[in-house]
Amino acid sequence: MDVYQLLLLQLLAHIITDYTFQTDKQAADKNKKGFKSKYLKWHILVMFISSWLFSFQLVFVFGALIIASTHWVIDGFKPRIDKSKLLGRYSFFIDQGLHIAIICLVVWMYTSNFQMNTFIHLNINTKYLLLGLGYLFCGKPANVFIKEIFKASQIEFDGMDKDDLPNAGRLIGVVERWLVLTFILIDQFSAVGFLIAAKSILRYKEETKGFNKTEYVLIGTLLSFGLAIGVGILVRTF
């Protein structure tokens, strides 16, 4: 295992903790109550365990403690950032940026002062770690990322019909991003254009209860495809 593999494993632990093992209800409660949230301590415990386990090194327990404790501080103060008129719209990106910066710093400090010594024999291919990280990000994290871009851009749509299925829309977004990522990885860029054309067959009413829905859907679609294409290019590059 080298420093790049350790960094990718820690990013995987972060995504799994913040998105896979955390429900929308738990995230909303933490964002509202901060340190007073009953879910925060459990979230930090999961962060510590996943960070330590994904390092595959006993000595990294100290690094996992730093990552988890700073995670607790950042998440605890996040409600105050949310209330800021200047930074409130960007609280999600500030939160995630700080988490990732600390992970990078801890990994660099650890590899600079300790020797890699995994407690089990590992023969990890960096390519597969990148693939796993790419597909994982294109799932729920990308959905949240797009939602926060709408929030930061002050784009809202309240005209959703009672027959609309927001969860189905999220699932469609995940599947399309996985398909786009797969097409890029197998060097089938033309298939991405075909997928975009196929999705354009879907037609939405121009107005729903006085709100224009077409632009809202178009922005979400472009962001979804853009994220998947960006991730695919990054994975191919590295």
Order of alpha helices (4+ residues) and beta strands (2+ residues): alpha-alpha-alpha-alpha-alpha-alpha-alpha-alpha-alpha-beta-beta-alpha
